[in-house]
Each structure stands twice: as C-alpha cells, then as structure tokens.
Amino acid sequence: MKKTYIYFATLLISSIILCFEIISTRISSVIFVHNYAFIILSFSIMGLGLGGIFSYYKIKVKSETDLQKVLKTVILWIGLSLSIFIISIVKFNFINPYIFIFLLTAPFFLAGIFFSQIFKQYSSDSFTLYAADLSGAAIGSLLSLVIFKIFSAENAVLFLSLALIATTNIFKKKSFYTIGSLVIVFIFMLLLTINGKSSITAQIPIGNYPEKDFYYVYDDPNVISTIIDSRWSNYGRADLVSYNHQDIVRHLFIDGAAGTQMFRFNGEINNPGRLLSSILMRNPTTMPLLWLDEKEKDNMLVIGPGGGKEVLTALLSGIKKITGIEVNPDFVEIVKDNKEFNGGIYTDFPNIDIIVKEGRHFIKQTDQKYDLLVMALPSTEQTQSIDNFAMSENFLLTVEAIEDYFKILTNEGQLILTVHNKWELLRLIVTTLKAFENIGVSNKDALNRIITISDEYAPTIVIKRNAFLKDEVERIKLYMQKFPSDFPTVSFYPYGIAPQNYSIETELLSNINTNYSYLNQYTEKSTNNITPVYDDSPYFYKINRGVPDEFIWLLIAFIIIGVMAAVIPLRYLLKKQKKIAIKHLKIPLVIFICIGLGFMIIEISLFQKLILYLGSPTIALAILLSSLLIGMGIGSYYGKKIRIDNPFKRIKYVIYIIIILNIISVFLFPKMFDVMLEYSQVIRAAALFISIMPIGFFLGIPFPSAIEILQIKGIDTLVPWMYGLNGIMSITGSILTVILSMLFGFTITNLIGVTFYTVILFINEND
C-alpha cells in the first residue's frame, strides 16, 4: 500500500474526528448543561485511548493485506458510527446520558484503533505520520469555523460520515462498483450541502434540565412554546421561540438556555403602547434609566443586547445614542429578520448601532466614553467553547473587567449590571469593591458609588464612577417611592439613607460602612463562594468553594482508568514475554504519561490566557488550536533531525526549550497582545498565530521521538498500548486543568503542566 495513501487517510480522519469533536461539543451543549456536557465529552473522547488499548490486545496484523482490510473496515465503521450517533439522537431521542456516551464514544474508539495501528505498522515513519495527524487536526479546527456557516449540526455530522465512507475507496481496487458507489456518496454529500442549514432529519432536542430556561419561562403547563427560527453556529444553536397564550414577547435562547426577550414594538417612540411600557418599567435594569438627568443620557453601551430588550428600554427612555455589542451574530440576524415584530429595533433607528464583537475585547479597543454601560444577565452555564475546553468561565464579571468598564465611563458615567440571583449579586458586589480598591478607592468611599435594586430573579447593581451626590440620592429615593409596591425596590442607598427594602445585600453593604473588616469576615463565613473573581480564574458561576464534587469524582475515575491502562498491560506483558526487561519499558511509559498530561494542561491554560485578545472566543480558540497544531506538525516532520543519533537526548533537549518558550508565552504574550489591541483583528490573529507556532514546533517532537525509542528497543509492537495510554492521560490532563485553574488560576496551572515535562529530565537514559 502506498504510504501517500496512509498519510492522506491519517490527515483526513484526524481532521474529521477533530471537527466532529467540536460539533459534538455544540450538540452536547444543546442536550445537557455545562458539567454534564464536560463529563460526557471527557468519557467519550477517552475512546481514542481505549481504542488504542483494545487494538493492542485484539487487533493482530500479519501482512499488508491484513492491514489494508483492518483500516478499510475501521474507517467504514467510523463513518457509519457518526450516522448512527446523529440519527439515534434526532430520530429516536436517545439523549439518556449513558446511551449518549456510548453512541458518542464509538467514533473516537474506532479512530483510536486506526491511529494506533497506523503508528504501530509504520513506526519508522512516526514523525511524518504524526505530522499528517497534527496537520489534519489543524485543518479540522479551522474547518469548524466554516462548517456551521454551511450546515446545521445534524447535516454536518452526516456530511462527515459520508466523507469517511468515501475515503474507504482508496483501499479498494478501482472498478465499476467502487466508482459507482463513490458517485452515489458524492451525490448525497452534494444534497446535504444544498440543503445546508435546513436539516433533513428532525432537530436535536433540548435536554430538560433546571438550567434550561426554555422549559421554565412560564409555570403554566398549558402554555405551548414553538421554535419558529433555529440557527447553528460555533456559538451554539440560537432558537427564537413564540408562545400560544400571548404575542407580546418572544424569547431567544442559546442551546435552550440564557433566554433573552424580544418585544413586539410598533416602532413609535412616543406611543409604544401601555402594556409594553408597563412590562419594561417592571424590569430592574430599567429603573436606573428612569431617574437619569438629561446630561446623563448622551450615550449608552449595552453588552450582550440579545433580543433587544435593553436597547428598546434605552430608546424609550430618551437615550440619544445606543451601541450594542453582541458576540453571537445569529442573535443579531434573527432580531433584524424579525423587524416586523420588533419594530426594526436593530435596523430602523439611526441612533442605534449593533456591533458583533466580544464585550471585553470591544471595551479594551474603544476610545469612546459612555454615560452608561448596561449588562443584563450575562453569559450562561452552557458549554461555550469550540472544543472540550468547557469551563463555564465569564470574563465579563471579573475584577479586571470592572476596572476596564470604569475606564470608558464619562465622569458622570454609571454601570448597570443585572444578575440572576442574590448570590450572584453578592459576589458581584465583592468583586466590584475589589476593583475599586485596585484603583485607590476605599470600601467606605466605594459605598457612596453603589445603589442596589432588589428583585428575586434579576437583582441589579448601579455603580457610578464618581460618588453620588446626597441631593441626587434623595431625588432618586423620592422618584422610587412613586412606583407601586409590586415594582422592584432599592435595597441599598449611599450615605446610609434608609432603603425601601431590606435584603442580604443591604446587610452586607451597611455593615461594611461601619466595620472595615466586615467584608473579609462575611466573605469567609458565607455558605456560598462570594470571593472576588479574576481573569486568571474567571469562574463567576461556581457557587461552592473549592472544586465541584463531580469534577473530583471524574478525576478519580480517570486516574483509576489510567492506572489500569498502565498496570494491566504491563503485568500481562511481563508474564507473557519475559525477555522484555522492565527497564526497556520505564522510559517510554514515563514519557507517554507525562507528555499526555503535560501537553493538555499547557495547551488549555495557555489558550485561556490568550483568548481575550482576538475578540470572539470561538475564533480565538480555533486560531490558537490550529496554530499550535500546525507548529507541532512542522516540528514532528523536521524534529527527527535534532540529535538524530539519540532520540532520548533529543526529547530532553526539546523539553528545556519548551519550558523556556512556555514561560515566555504565559508571562509575555498577554502584555504584548494587550499593547496590540489597537491593530485590526487580522493583524492580531496573524501575530498570535506566528507567536504560538514556535512552542508548537517543539511540543510536536516528544511523541514521535518516544515511538522511535520503542522501535530502537525492538518493542514497537507496544505502540497501540502507549498510544492509548497517552490518549487517556490527555483527557485526564484536561480534567486536571479545570480543577487546578479553579484552585490556583491558569498561570499556576500552566506551570504545573510544565512540571510533567520536567519529570522526564530526571530519567536516566540507562535506567
């Protein structure tokens, strides 16, 4: 069999598997909530490692013909397993977590068999093979940016399935039958492409979990919700939902959660209708807009306008210029396409400008000053990453974010931030006080810049850049007293002025005013985690202290699986083949374990440090991942030329360089790209792409070098085992990254990842 066929098949399958991994992340986010999705994806992707272990025990290849037959069969079944996966979900509603894991694991398990056999049978070409594998993965990461522009998730999976089925033809002799079957497959692929985002199957169902707002907008079981528009992108599935009992409000959801409202509006600012006005006035985010002076209404920035509620409120409140920054382009397009319902809120008003961009990134770039910055119910606990780097971070609600917001406010400028519940409000208060402290404002002075509005489902905090005047506070209090008792009420005023409603935030803020050390005491004694949130560990929605139990149990499970994957084959090997001395296994075992753990920790933590500098998180991760993988592919292809006489010394030499480059990347790159924010996204993307490639180059060398060591020692039959063990360690590393970043932040986590590589430096070549 021609090696070019092998390289091509390796590249293609690697690209399709990574692209499918990204698509399955989005599918899992629709069906499950964050923690479940992460656990399910971790177990499923572990299938790559388990496939390698299975291949070591069960797949026996004695000839070229046997290998060709195995590869053809495995590729065919990978393709079929993708179709079975998506059809089982959309046609038979197989969304039970255990069944879902089984269905999702199958393609990865089969891919593990393919890759482990390839590396075993062609171990002498491991550097070129690994380069093809990594190049394919890089293509897959970039393909993920394109595929949702063409397909729905359902059609995308079917398209990838057919592409794999077509690939099996490279292992067949050319005949009328093979050419005919290939033509049929391509016709179906063409039909899928023409259909594009119009799914030829049923839609992926939204999982019924408490976090899925889709099911809990109304308590009345007789209310029927209907998805009237649905669009897929790398951000997830955006659904526009209408209800049978009213046609005043529609909801936009991302993956069935993070609901945002779109209101029916006649387009008349002076006569919007009493019902609409009443609904908007009952909104806690609206209250601060009603008590503004004219000089405070020049311009407003809305981060995450979603369905346009805050934009509409600002328009009706007389704000002269309104800018909305929305990260999800599908939300913007859906609102624009429903202009007959919403009055053209995003299209027909010259004083409203909607920009598709990530909020923090826009704020870091803009030179504009704003009287108001509004953010209501930001983000969600859904999986928002392009890959299994699912961490539910929120870079919009950190100490550094609040400091960034202060920088773009005018002297009379105010932040209006609405969250989901009182616990989140307390954490936001503590985070805000820390941000004030960092810019030299004491807690006592900061309290004169804060007003809180009590509401069970949407408590709000108003933060003024400079202190409220006492007369101003009295005027606000008199204004609030005019509202009916069932409207949201103020729970904290500056200067110790009595609030309308006493609540837990009242207790916290009032006591801080009289007892400087009270804040630390309250934070330490609080049942929930209300400590300040930082960019280095931006888990704003992590309600409990420490690490969630499910992540601890997940890590324990993977450690047990990893130990079993290392020990059981080792015992079997030593029992059956006594000629193989333990010392021949020590070095490759340590290398494959350490680079599996270390690489994933370095990769994820480094990416999380840099995603703020490219605007869109999905685009940033795709560029970072493809850059790293391309660098690794080049490193794998040319890396054999480094210390060609001794692969073990090559690995040690490369690790020293990895350590140096990683430290530079973690500590220097954030500062460098912070300075580059004034340049266009294309320039920054190119600079980041080029900057990541050197460390990628050297990270791509240890794996094929370790396979070369196995070949030199005459034990390359163990490649499938080592491949599987390395895969299991990689997923364990991703789980460990989440846990460590929750405890210590991404910077310390990254350095811990480097220590796994450092362990290899202490191994003696003669051991």
Secondary structure, 3 states (H helix, E strand, C coil): CCHHHHHHHHHHHHHHHHHHHHHHHHHHHHHCCHHHHHHHHHHHHCHHHHHHHHHHHHCCCCCHHHHHHHHHHHHHHHHHHHHHHHHHHHHHCCCCHHHHHHHHHHHHHHHHHHHHHHHHHCHHHHHHHHHHHHHHHHHHHHHHHHHHHHCCHHHHHHHHHHHHHHHHHHHCCCCHHHHHHHHHHHHHHHHHHHHCCCCCCCCCCCCCCCCCHHHCCCCCCCCCEEEEEEEEECCEEEEEEEECCEEEEEEEEECCEEEEEEECCCCCCCCCCHHHHHHHHCCCCCHHHHCCCHHHCCEEEEECCCCCHHHHHHHHCCCCEEEEEECCHHHHHHHHHCHHHHCCCCCCCCCEEEEECCHHHHHHHCCCCEEEEEEECCCCCCCCCCCCCCCCCCCCCCHHHHHHHHHCEEEEEEEEEECCCHHHHHHHHHHHHHHHHHCCCCHHHHHCCEEEEECCCCCEEEEECCCCCHHHHHHHHHHHCCCCCCCCEEEECHHHCCCCCCCHHHHHHHHHHHCCCHHHHHHHHCCCCCCCCECCECCCCCCCCCCCHHHHHHHHHHHHHHHHHHHHHHHHHHHHCCCCCHHHHHHHHHHHHHHHHHHHHHHHHHHHHHHHHCCCHHHHHHHHHHHHHHHHHHHHHHHHHCCCCCHHHHHHHHHHHHHHHHHHHHHHHHHHHHHHHHCCHHHHHHHHHHHHHHHHHHHCCHHHHHHHHHHHCCCHHHHHHHHHHHHHHHHHHHHHHHHHHHHHCHHHHHHHHHHHHHHHHCCCCCC
